[in-house]
Amino acid sequence: MSRDTSPASLAHYLKARARRSWKSKEVKRVSLQKGLEKARHVVVFVVRNEVHRLSYFLSYYRKLGIEHFICIDNGSSDGTTEYLAAEADVSVFSSTGSYKGARFGNDWVNELINRYCSQKWVLYVDADEFLVYPHCETAPIGTLTGFLDKLGEQSLRTVMVDMYSSRKIADNICEPGQDPLEICDLFDRSGYASHFDRRNQTIWIKGGVRGRVYFADRIWDGPALNKTPLVYMGGERMFLKSTHQVWPLSLNIGEVRSAVRISGALLHFKFMSTFIDRAAEQVRRAEHSSEYVRYQANAENEGFVGEATTRYSGWQDLSDNGLVQGEGWTRWTNFTDQEIIAAELA
């Protein structure tokens, strides 16, 4: 454990560890595919009634180089479990427990990644989140994690970028299998605020279009946009506050061990046509964070376009506006200590 770990942070870890064990009883195996054991890169996600998103979601991450998926289905009634159980590279688990009671699914995820994902790179995302990083179109995730391995890095920091359109939310209809970027291709290039929490070794980020539209009066009451979704399971790992904060705390900021630092983004497609009913359901079920009360109060908002609005055409747009770092990472070669020693001896 880090020597600068505060008592409060240690308490968060111990509670998460205890809850992981306690809540593991709520998770039942539906199908465990053989490919999980050999997979190097695994996506983990929790869903409820999002079968319409899954075809493109799986396709996107397969193209990125993900070899296996672990899904926790929280009581879907739309055929999600049946759809995923038929996929050879998806291991499916179910839980009918309270999503909020499991710390928004974190307790279930922590149990499964520590049981099944030792020595693997785990990407923990929602079904409406898509990882991008510099050169992701040509450099698959294995190339990225190989770069991080050479640095001794065990995590990738990202910022969540909310995507939207110039239309009413109700008109953002995305058909099953369709790329949601075809519907919502706008994002805010500015309007983000950050704060380094020294005690918890976490850089908190707020703002973006949700801060501008829903939390303009009090931006720090809005949702956190900082995430550390990609983590190497080189020991015990715990998601303390979803992917906003990870244990060990050093994973939240990483170590600078190279001439170039790389970070990524999660393109977040929350504001699709299903958002209106979903916001109402979350308020009714009280299974999500209190921010949904604000969403429901203005669920049909059509005033998303503002001065910061920019059209997204690729990761370069994020890099140009300072939202991701490391454009030159693919041109660098990093050496381990062992390689340097071998070269010197030669």
SEGUMI-878205 format. One record per residue (C-alpha): residue number from 1; residue in three letters; x, y, z. Coordinates in steps of 0.05 Angstrom, whole numbers, plus 5000, padded with zeros to 4 digits. Example, Ala and Ser with C-alpha at 12.3 -4.5 7.8 and 13.67 -1.06 7.14 Angstrom:
<rs>
 keti figu    u    v    w
    1  ALA 5246 4910 5156
    2  SER 5273 4979 5143
</rs>
This chain:
<rs>
 keti figu    u    v    w
    1  MET 5000 5000 5000
    2  SER 5023 5071 4985
    3  ARG 5058 5105 5042
    4  ASP 5018 5169 5030
    5  THR 4952 5132 5037
    6  SER 4906 5169 5085
    7  PRO 4866 5134 5140
    8  ALA 4802 5155 5104
    9  SER 4825 5123 5039
   10  LEU 4847 5060 5075
   11  ALA 4778 5057 5106
   12  HIS 4746 5062 5037
   13  TYR 4789 5004 5014
   14  LEU 4774 4960 5074
   15  LYS 4699 4973 5066
   16  ALA 4702 4957 4991
   17  ARG 4739 4893 5006
   18  ALA 4687 4871 5057
   19  ARG 4629 4890 5012
   20  ARG 4660 4852 4954
   21  SER 4659 4788 4996
   22  TRP 4589 4802 5023
   23  LYS 4557 4820 4957
   24  SER 4590 4762 4919
   25  LYS 4530 4720 4941
   26  GLU 4485 4762 4896
   27  VAL 4523 4744 4833
   28  LYS 4504 4679 4797
   29  ARG 4539 4648 4738
   30  VAL 4498 4641 4675
   31  SER 4554 4621 4626
   32  LEU 4629 4619 4635
   33  GLN 4665 4613 4568
   34  LYS 4731 4578 4560
   35  GLY 4763 4637 4524
   36  LEU 4764 4679 4588
   37  GLU 4823 4641 4617
   38  LYS 4870 4656 4559
   39  ALA 4845 4727 4544
   40  ARG 4894 4784 4557
   41  HIS 4844 4841 4549
   42  VAL 4775 4836 4581
   43  VAL 4716 4885 4580
   44  VAL 4672 4883 4643
   45  PHE 4604 4916 4643
   46  VAL 4538 4917 4681
   47  VAL 4473 4924 4643
   48  ARG 4398 4927 4652
   49  ASN 4352 4926 4591
   50  GLU 4403 4951 4541
   51  VAL 4401 4895 4489
   52  HIS 4391 4947 4434
   53  ARG 4461 4974 4448
   54  LEU 4499 4909 4452
   55  SER 4511 4890 4379
   56  TYR 4551 4953 4364
   57  PHE 4582 4954 4433
   58  LEU 4612 4884 4424
   59  SER 4632 4898 4352
   60  TYR 4668 4962 4371
   61  TYR 4710 4931 4426
   62  ARG 4725 4868 4386
   63  LYS 4754 4913 4331
   64  LEU 4795 4948 4385
   65  GLY 4826 4881 4404
   66  ILE 4785 4859 4464
   67  GLU 4787 4783 4469
   68  HIS 4733 4771 4521
   69  PHE 4674 4804 4557
   70  ILE 4645 4794 4626
   71  CYS 4574 4818 4633
   72  ILE 4534 4825 4697
   73  ASP 4460 4829 4679
   74  ASN 4420 4864 4734
   75  GLY 4350 4837 4722
   76  SER 4339 4852 4648
   77  SER 4272 4834 4617
   78  ASP 4290 4850 4545
   79  GLY 4329 4787 4527
   80  THR 4398 4814 4546
   81  THR 4419 4751 4582
   82  GLU 4397 4705 4526
   83  TYR 4430 4748 4473
   84  LEU 4497 4751 4508
   85  ALA 4497 4678 4530
   86  ALA 4498 4658 4456
   87  GLU 4562 4697 4444
   88  ALA 4625 4654 4447
   89  ASP 4669 4709 4475
   90  VAL 4621 4733 4530
   91  SER 4616 4704 4600
   92  VAL 4550 4722 4632
   93  PHE 4532 4731 4705
   94  SER 4467 4755 4735
   95  SER 4447 4792 4797
   96  THR 4378 4810 4821
   97  GLY 4406 4849 4880
   98  SER 4402 4925 4887
   99  TYR 4447 4961 4838
  100  LYS 4452 5020 4885
  101  GLY 4462 4973 4944
  102  ALA 4522 4943 4908
  103  ARG 4552 5012 4902
  104  PHE 4524 5019 4831
  105  GLY 4550 4950 4813
  106  ASN 4621 4960 4837
  107  ASP 4618 4906 4890
  108  TRP 4597 4854 4838
  109  VAL 4651 4877 4789
  110  ASN 4705 4876 4843
  111  GLU 4688 4804 4860
  112  LEU 4691 4779 4788
  113  ILE 4754 4815 4765
  114  ASN 4793 4791 4826
  115  ARG 4767 4720 4816
  116  TYR 4775 4713 4741
  117  CYS 4821 4768 4714
  118  SER 4889 4760 4748
  119  GLN 4946 4783 4703
  120  LYS 4897 4812 4652
  121  TRP 4882 4882 4629
  122  VAL 4810 4899 4650
  123  LEU 4769 4953 4617
  124  TYR 4708 4970 4660
  125  VAL 4657 5010 4621
  126  ASP 4582 5020 4612
  127  ALA 4545 4998 4550
  128  ASP 4542 5070 4526
  129  GLU 4616 5085 4535
  130  PHE 4669 5076 4481
  131  LEU 4744 5082 4494
  132  VAL 4786 5125 4448
  133  TYR 4859 5144 4453
  134  PRO 4911 5174 4405
  135  HIS 4916 5130 4343
  136  CYS 4863 5081 4367
  137  GLU 4840 5071 4295
  138  THR 4907 5041 4276
  139  ALA 4938 5019 4342
  140  PRO 4897 4964 4376
  141  ILE 4890 4960 4450
  142  GLY 4946 4907 4454
  143  THR 4994 4957 4425
  144  LEU 4972 5008 4477
  145  THR 4979 4961 4536
  146  GLY 5046 4937 4509
  147  PHE 5069 5010 4511
  148  LEU 5043 5017 4582
  149  ASP 5076 4951 4603
  150  LYS 5144 4977 4579
  151  LEU 5134 5039 4623
  152  GLY 5114 4998 4683
  153  GLU 5045 5032 4680
  154  GLN 4984 4993 4703
  155  SER 4927 5040 4686
  156  LEU 4902 5090 4635
  157  ARG 4867 5154 4657
  158  THR 4810 5181 4615
  159  VAL 4760 5238 4613
  160  MET 4687 5223 4599
  161  VAL 4663 5264 4539
  162  ASP 4587 5269 4533
  163  MET 4563 5266 4461
  164  TYR 4500 5300 4436
  165  SER 4465 5327 4375
  166  SER 4431 5392 4354
  167  ARG 4363 5357 4355
  168  LYS 4315 5343 4412
  169  ILE 4336 5283 4454
  170  ALA 4274 5245 4433
  171  ASP 4297 5249 4361
  172  ASN 4365 5217 4375
  173  ILE 4341 5148 4353
  174  CYS 4397 5096 4345
  175  GLU 4377 5030 4313
  176  PRO 4406 4965 4340
  177  GLY 4475 4954 4310
  178  GLN 4482 5027 4289
  179  ASP 4542 5069 4309
  180  PRO 4515 5120 4359
  181  LEU 4566 5170 4332
  182  GLU 4523 5174 4270
  183  ILE 4468 5203 4314
  184  CYS 4506 5244 4366
  185  ASP 4571 5272 4339
  186  LEU 4577 5336 4379
  187  PHE 4617 5349 4443
  188  ASP 4640 5407 4486
  189  ARG 4713 5425 4471
  190  SER 4719 5468 4534
  191  GLY 4684 5482 4600
  192  TYR 4718 5429 4642
  193  ALA 4745 5440 4712
  194  SER 4793 5397 4752
  195  HIS 4816 5390 4823
  196  PHE 4873 5346 4850
  197  ASP 4850 5311 4914
  198  ARG 4918 5301 4946
  199  ARG 4890 5258 5002
  200  ASN 4859 5208 4955
  201  GLN 4908 5216 4897
  202  THR 4853 5230 4848
  203  ILE 4844 5285 4796
  204  TRP 4769 5301 4797
  205  ILE 4740 5331 4733
  206  LYS 4671 5363 4726
  207  GLY 4635 5404 4673
  208  GLY 4627 5391 4599
  209  VAL 4558 5394 4568
  210  ARG 4524 5363 4629
  211  GLY 4556 5415 4674
  212  ARG 4535 5470 4625
  213  VAL 4463 5446 4615
  214  TYR 4442 5413 4680
  215  PHE 4490 5440 4733
  216  ALA 4508 5510 4710
  217  ASP 4490 5539 4778
  218  ARG 4535 5490 4816
  219  ILE 4584 5454 4771
  220  TRP 4615 5414 4828
  221  ASP 4547 5382 4843
  222  GLY 4549 5351 4774
  223  PRO 4575 5282 4756
  224  ALA 4649 5265 4757
  225  LEU 4681 5259 4688
  226  ASN 4748 5231 4709
  227  LYS 4754 5156 4700
  228  THR 4808 5103 4704
  229  PRO 4773 5047 4666
  230  LEU 4833 5008 4641
  231  VAL 4872 4973 4696
  232  TYR 4923 4917 4697
  233  MET 4905 4863 4748
  234  GLY 4975 4854 4774
  235  GLY 4949 4844 4845
  236  GLU 4887 4861 4883
  237  ARG 4849 4917 4849
  238  MET 4786 4952 4873
  239  PHE 4740 5002 4841
  240  LEU 4722 5046 4900
  241  LYS 4676 5097 4866
  242  SER 4661 5063 4800
  243  THR 4721 5078 4755
  244  HIS 4726 5148 4783
  245  GLN 4772 5123 4838
  246  VAL 4812 5059 4839
  247  TRP 4854 5021 4891
  248  PRO 4913 5024 4898
  249  LEU 4907 5100 4894
  250  SER 4970 5106 4852
  251  LEU 4930 5078 4793
  252  ASN 4888 5142 4792
  253  ILE 4945 5186 4770
  254  GLY 4998 5137 4746
  255  GLU 5073 5149 4743
  256  VAL 5109 5191 4692
  257  ARG 5164 5145 4667
  258  SER 5169 5164 4595
  259  ALA 5182 5225 4551
  260  VAL 5109 5222 4530
  261  ARG 5048 5215 4574
  262  ILE 4985 5183 4545
  263  SER 4912 5190 4567
  264  GLY 4846 5172 4534
  265  ALA 4772 5189 4533
  266  LEU 4706 5153 4540
  267  LEU 4656 5177 4488
  268  HIS 4591 5175 4528
  269  PHE 4525 5168 4491
  270  LYS 4475 5182 4546
  271  PHE 4431 5230 4508
  272  MET 4397 5182 4460
  273  SER 4321 5176 4452
  274  THR 4318 5123 4507
  275  PHE 4345 5175 4557
  276  ILE 4277 5205 4573
  277  ASP 4245 5140 4596
  278  ARG 4310 5117 4629
  279  ALA 4316 5180 4670
  280  ALA 4244 5171 4695
  281  GLU 4258 5098 4711
  282  GLN 4320 5114 4751
  283  VAL 4283 5166 4792
  284  ARG 4226 5117 4804
  285  ARG 4271 5059 4823
  286  ALA 4319 5103 4863
  287  GLU 4375 5056 4841
  288  HIS 4421 5110 4813
  289  SER 4454 5174 4837
  290  SER 4413 5236 4854
  291  GLU 4435 5272 4790
  292  TYR 4378 5236 4753
  293  VAL 4328 5282 4789
  294  ARG 4357 5340 4750
  295  TYR 4358 5300 4685
  296  GLN 4284 5282 4692
  297  ALA 4265 5354 4708
  298  ASN 4293 5374 4640
  299  ALA 4296 5308 4603
  300  GLU 4272 5336 4537
  301  ASN 4324 5391 4536
  302  GLU 4340 5415 4466
  303  GLY 4388 5470 4484
  304  PHE 4452 5431 4483
  305  VAL 4488 5469 4428
  306  GLY 4531 5526 4455
  307  GLU 4595 5564 4443
  308  ALA 4638 5504 4463
  309  THR 4602 5456 4415
  310  THR 4648 5420 4366
  311  ARG 4636 5364 4316
  312  TYR 4674 5299 4330
  313  SER 4710 5265 4272
  314  GLY 4763 5226 4310
  315  TRP 4811 5225 4369
  316  GLN 4850 5283 4338
  317  ASP 4793 5330 4355
  318  LEU 4801 5312 4428
  319  SER 4877 5319 4425
  320  ASP 4872 5387 4391
  321  ASN 4829 5412 4448
  322  GLY 4872 5384 4504
  323  LEU 4823 5329 4525
  324  VAL 4871 5271 4511
  325  GLN 4946 5269 4513
  326  GLY 5002 5231 4480
  327  GLU 4994 5241 4406
  328  GLY 5065 5219 4393
  329  TRP 5065 5155 4435
  330  THR 5067 5107 4376
  331  ARG 5132 5138 4352
  332  TRP 5169 5126 4418
  333  THR 5207 5064 4438
  334  ASN 5211 5049 4512
  335  PHE 5262 5002 4542
  336  THR 5259 4963 4606
  337  ASP 5317 4960 4656
  338  GLN 5330 4888 4634
  339  GLU 5336 4908 4561
  340  ILE 5385 4964 4578
  341  ILE 5428 4917 4620
  342  ALA 5428 4865 4564
  343  ALA 5448 4918 4513
  344  GLU 5505 4942 4558
  345  LEU 5531 4872 4568
  346  ALA 5528 4859 4493
</rs>
